[in-house]
Amino acid sequence: LLLRHDLPAKLYKFRVASEADGVVMKRLYLVKCEYRAPFRAFLEAHQSVQKAPSIALVDACLALHQSNSKEGLHRRTQATERAVQDALHHPKLIEALELERRIEEVEIGMARMLLPFTDLARYMENRKASLRAVLGIVEASELPALEELLRRLRPLLCRKAGSELRTGIRPLLLDLQGVLRDTGLSSSDTFPFGSYRFKTSTEATRLRLESLLSQLQTLVDLCSIKGGMAIGGGSDVPQSIIRGLAMIDSELFTAQHGDWMEMVLEQRKLEASSEPSFTELSETIQRAEIDAGVTAAPRKQLNMLRERLDFLEKDRVKRFEVLQEMVGELCSRDLNMEIELTAPDQDVILELPPMSPLGVFGLQLQVAQEPLPLG
């Protein structure tokens, strides 16, 4: 009796409730899409005001110009210049830049050994060449890993960088650390030199480096013999590339990579060591340079800047009024509630939680198989 009457009825009620929830979610999603544009417009206007020079500083400089106080302008200019120099000579920033310089030198040393392999990868692509299994050197089952390595080497160390090209070797260094390039890739593509999930980070990086060097040596051996590659027209790999490949020094590359890892870890410790953070230092330098430019500007430019600041603030207020009207109308119409928005001050930093492109209701609507008007 339970199976014939009660259970089907309850399942039907559950289905009706689920469909009703899907309809409500879709309506809430559409409501969010309605106020998203004015909300984004207000955020952009608020950020523009915060990035602009301080109105108080502009008014102070204009007052000094009106009173013809050259000494006061000189003192303020010196003060802003000192602020710029103090920000640029912060001990944490100096140490970080020195580490970055040393890291770049080590990267250049590794890049010189990898450059012939990147030339080989591009040469093979242009000539539509492919690798061949050779007894005693490489088996057919190992060819996909070598082809994947060539694919990752191809866009590195290009003289003319494009949208998909890189001028350095950091993407390859990230591969050695097991960092994902693309979350949509499969596990084999994500970790071309092995995942080593149950190893420590240091041990996994060492094993990946050994795998990379082994594959590079295999490429050297294949290029050095007849029949290692199938190239259109029956030609061989140019001797200039082969000579460059033979210059690979595994011990030197391993030592340079170890030095690079030590400096990167030291850089990370420096970033997390103490305040201020690098982001705060960057903002401080930017603000100090803006203030220095304002104090050094002539009176005519200051007047134009003052008018521009007034326009930015009026635009921010106007966009907030549009947002306030839109939100009030939506809440009254769809939620049957009254809501009052208060405009934030100019100096308030608006921090929003990280969100996915689907937003708050997107996942639920996907489960309900509802179309999402993204955009």
Disulfide bonds with the S-S distance in Angstrom:
none
